[in-house]
Amino acid sequence: MKIFLLLFLFLILASCSSNSKKVADKLYYRFGEPLVITTNIDFGVQRPAAMGILGNRPMVAQKADGALLQLNHNFWIDSPKILLQNYLIKSFNVSPGAHDNQLKSTLLNFEKKGTTSIVSIVFTLVDKNYNTLFQKTYTQQQELSENTMTAFVKSVSKSLEIIIATLAEDLK
């Protein structure tokens, strides 16, 4: 009887012990600091639009078959739409208040595909009557220095820097 009692207690203690894996930490990222660029055109920056999944805080990876996947443990500190709007405001040193022209943008790609980052944004400059003054799609693909989320974020920041510099040249 004592053996059964000891065996029973041992089984209870063994089943209560934790052998589960450690839960992964959630990591949050933001874009790098933008370079300040001057243009001859005065404009405000509207909140960017994003295609569904790209507007959410979880980072997005593209699988080999082209399907998009939200990552479970890697997030932007805020929605990429808000991060991009703030980045544009800082880049072009946009002052608050009314502007005759508005810069609109739409995120088309903002994802990691294997060891490549893909950033694609449509920019549209409209006047106060919503007439299109300028519209162009910018795409940057960069190989990651290593297959990590930190390298991905640095690559996205570099892509944004290139895209914004090209946009500024095109708006002159």
SVG drawing of the C-alpha trace seen along z (x, -y; Angstrom):
<svg xmlns="http://www.w3.org/2000/svg" viewBox="-12 -77 37 79">
<polyline fill="none" stroke="black" stroke-width="0.4" points="0.0,0.0 2.9,-2.4 4.5,-1.7 1.2,-2.6 0.9,-5.8 4.5,-6.8 4.1,-5.9 0.9,-8.0 2.5,-11.0 5.5,-10.7 3.2,-10.7 1.3,-13.7 4.5,-15.6 5.9,-14.6 2.8,-15.8 2.8,-19.1 6.4,-20.0 6.8,-22.3 8.6,-21.0 7.1,-23.4 9.2,-25.7 9.8,-29.3 7.3,-31.7 9.1,-33.9 9.2,-37.6 7.3,-40.0 9.6,-42.5 8.7,-45.9 10.4,-47.9 10.3,-51.4 11.9,-53.0 15.2,-54.7 15.5,-58.5 14.8,-60.2 17.0,-62.7 15.5,-66.1 14.8,-67.1 13.7,-70.5 11.4,-70.9 10.0,-73.9 6.4,-72.6 4.4,-73.2 2.2,-70.3 0.6,-68.5 0.9,-64.8 -2.2,-62.8 -2.4,-59.5 -1.3,-56.8 -3.5,-54.0 -2.5,-50.4 -3.8,-47.2 -5.4,-45.2 -2.8,-43.2 0.0,-45.7 -1.7,-48.4 -1.6,-46.2 1.2,-46.3 2.4,-42.7 5.2,-42.5 4.4,-40.6 6.5,-37.9 5.9,-36.5 6.0,-32.7 7.5,-30.9 4.1,-30.4 3.4,-34.2 1.0,-34.0 1.4,-36.7 1.8,-35.8 1.6,-38.0 4.4,-37.3 3.4,-36.4 6.3,-37.8 7.6,-40.8 5.6,-44.0 5.9,-47.6 5.7,-50.0 2.7,-51.5 0.8,-50.9 3.1,-51.3 0.6,-53.9 1.3,-56.1 5.0,-55.4 5.1,-56.4 3.1,-59.5 5.4,-60.6 8.5,-59.7 7.2,-61.8 6.4,-64.8 9.9,-64.7 11.6,-64.1 9.9,-67.1 9.8,-69.2 6.0,-69.7 4.6,-72.3 1.1,-71.8 -1.8,-73.7 -3.5,-74.1 -1.7,-73.4 -2.8,-74.0 -1.4,-70.6 -1.6,-67.2 0.7,-64.2 -1.2,-61.0 0.4,-57.6 -0.6,-53.9 1.6,-51.0 1.6,-48.3 4.4,-46.1 6.1,-46.3 7.3,-42.8 10.1,-40.3 10.5,-37.6 13.1,-35.2 16.3,-37.2 14.9,-40.2 12.9,-43.2 10.3,-44.7 8.9,-48.2 6.5,-49.6 4.6,-52.8 2.3,-54.9 2.6,-58.7 0.0,-61.1 0.3,-64.9 -3.1,-66.6 -4.1,-70.3 -6.9,-71.8 -9.4,-70.8 -8.1,-67.2 -6.5,-67.5 -3.6,-65.1 -0.4,-67.0 1.9,-64.0 1.6,-60.3 4.2,-57.6 4.9,-54.1 8.3,-53.6 9.6,-50.1 12.8,-49.1 14.0,-45.5 17.1,-44.9 19.0,-41.8 19.3,-41.5 22.7,-41.4 21.5,-38.5 18.2,-36.7 17.0,-38.5 14.2,-41.0 16.8,-43.6 18.4,-43.4 14.9,-43.6 14.0,-46.8 17.4,-48.3 16.7,-47.4 13.2,-48.9 14.6,-52.1 17.2,-52.2 14.6,-51.6 12.4,-54.4 15.4,-56.7 16.0,-55.9 12.4,-56.2 11.9,-59.5 15.1,-61.0 13.9,-59.9 10.4,-61.3 11.9,-64.7 13.9,-64.8 10.8,-64.0 8.8,-66.7 11.4,-69.5"/>
</svg>
